[in-house]
């Protein structure tokens, strides 16, 4: 993986056990982000100026926060992945959950949240309303960035601390629909303890710029791997469900609602993660669920129970 040295502001490659302690940034992309090639070129060509870019100021601020935590390196998705290399992009996306989990600390930067931490105590309703409006809670990629790290600290638009994932756990659970047990630090439950339908339901109401990314952002949460095929559109979710079925004996993958993609005798696979966003999504967290089986025009329930590893 590529890491930014906070002292030299240069990218350095690390592999395996050589990877040092590092901080990691979670954010929503905006205008003037700095790409990998731009960051490298700026280090080699003094006449190539990126310091006026908003993305560069974000990099500098992240490095400053990392220094405070005793981290000499940081990882930021905008400039630490060479996205012109399909091989590197595939490796990064398949490794991203573990990269966030292995970080010493994750800074969740909320560019559209302006209130100070003191409002959390003095004006809790105003604080909660403002937090609910943050774009960060609507994006697909930020789900794993919330769940994977051991330690998450939220920062407002001025890079001021507003609380940790534990501090804001109850409010975040209300905003996202996530179980509170995965938001404590350390979490009382691991993300991968939950049925796959539950994990998919967490991203069902989120958005990504590219259709495929909504599926790719689930790879780490579901603990599966597959190559990236940008341009495949909604077929990415079909492939993802196939990988899930091959790896897990978890019938909750069929507990979805709405239209299907199947063209045979039975509609088996969901068309999109949104099919798991029904009002009964909470049932995915329990130890049993009901699948409605249609045969010869008649619908009957199939009741089953399961553990995190499959049916019992």
Secondary structure, 3 states (H helix, E strand, C coil): CEEEECCCCCEEECCHHHCCCCEEEECCCCCCCCCHHHHHHHHHCCCCCCCCCHHHHHHHHHHHHHHHCCCCEEECCCCCCCCCCHHHHHHHHHHHHHHHHHCCEEEEECCCCCCCCCHHHHCHHHHHHHHHCCHHHHECHHHHHHHCCCCEEEECCCCCEEEECCCCHHHHHHHHCCCHHHCCCCCCCCHHHCCHHHHHHCCCCCECCCHHHHHHCCHHHHCCCCCCCCCCCCHHHHHHHHHHHHHCECHHHHCCCCCECCCCCCCCCECCHHHHCCCCHHHHHCCEEEEEEEECCEEEEEEEEEECCEEC
